[in-house]
Amino acid sequence: MARRKNTFWNRNKFKLSGLILILPFYFLYEQLQPPEFPPVWDEKAAGPFKVALQPANNDAPYAHHEDWVKDFSAYVNEGKVSDIRQGYVNIGEEPIAIEELQQDDVGILHGSELLQHVHAIAPQKLNSQQRVWVTLQTWNGDVHQAHWELPETWVK
């Protein structure tokens, strides 16, 4: 009968097997923990609508399909979402013209009556002169805008 050698590997390989079985449960637990979102920004009036924004995180803008974007949730607190034909969010010194925004699918508000989401058009680096702009167009063609100052922690 063959004898196994008393090596480190032969003595401890069952422990490695147990670790491999336990690790997925740890990662599953980590994924089930809800993330901490930054607070919702103050509500601003954009024509007949009152909109509040909430950034998804305090990280810098990221590259997304050849554009730089930053994720936001948008809450339409006054006015009906169904009255908005199209809505856009961008970060910059001035709002982007609605005609230019219509040329691409970046920065469009999308979601439900309760919560809208947007990948806001953003520059690669943020500075203190820039603002977060919301541009809303109603079904009769009226364009309404609102803006928020960037948090100091975002400006580098």
C-alpha positions, 0 to 999 in steps of 0.5 A, a space after each residue: 500500500 502506498 504511503 502519502 508523504 506528510 507534507 504541508 500541502 497534504 496536511 492543509 488542502 482540506 482547509 483550502 477547500 473549506 475556504 473556497 466554499 465559504 468565500 462566496 457567502 462572504 461576497 454575497 453578504 457584502 453585495 446585499 449591504 445597501 450603499 450609502 448615498 449622498 444626501 438629496 440636494 435642495 429642490 429647485 424650480 424649473 418652470 412649473 416643475 420642482 426638481 431635486 437631485 441626488 448624486 449616486 456617489 461623490 466620485 469624479 465623472 467616469 467614461 461611459 461610451 466615449 462620454 464623461 458622465 456622472 450619475 444622478 437620481 432626479 425627483 420631480 416633486 411638483 408637476 407631472 413627469 408625464 408633462 415632460 417631453 424630454 429632460 436632460 442634465 449636464 454639468 458645465 458653466 452654461 447649460 447645453 442648448 436643447 437642440 444640441 442635446 437632442 443630437 445624442 442619447 447622453 444625459 436623458 432623464 429616464 425612469 418612472 413617475 417616482 424616480 428618474 435616473 440620468 447619466 449627466 453629461 460632465 467634463 472630465 475635471 470639475 471646477 468651481 465655475 461649473 454648475 449642474 444644469 437640468 433642462 426640461 422641455 414640455 410637450 408644447 415646446 417650452 424649455 425650463 432650466 434650473 441649476 445647482 452649485 457643485 459641492 466643494 468636495 467635488 472641485 479639485 
